[in-house]
């Protein structure tokens, strides 16, 4: 897998930033969905 990485550090930095943004959005959406479900379901 590592041999597919480009030698340009700028491309690596952009890919890492995009991956972290996608991961952050995933966590944010998951937390929002879980809170919405808890709000709809009431107290458990």
N, C-alpha and C positions, 0 to 999 in steps of 0.2 A: 504493500500500500504506500509506503514512503517513497518508493521510486517514481510514483506518479506526481509528486509535488513539484511545482515549478521552482526554478532557482531564484526567481524574482521575489525579494522579500515584500514588495508592495502587494503583489497578488496574494501572498500568504496572509498578510495583515488584513486585506479586504475580505478574504474568505473567512478568517477567524471572526471578524466583526459581524459578518452576515450570519454566521452560525450562532454567535452569542445573541444576536437580535432575535433570531428565530426561536432559540431556547427561552429567552425572556418572554417573548410573546406567548409561547406555549404555556409557561407557568402562569402568566397573567390570565389567560383565557381559562385555564383549568380551574384556577382559584375563583374566578368570577362565576363559572358554571356551578361549582360546588356550593358557593354562597347562595346563588340563585335557587338551587335545588333545596337547600336548607330553609330558605325563606318561604318557598312554596309549600314545603312539607310541614312547616311549623316545628314545634318542639318535639324532639324524639325521646 
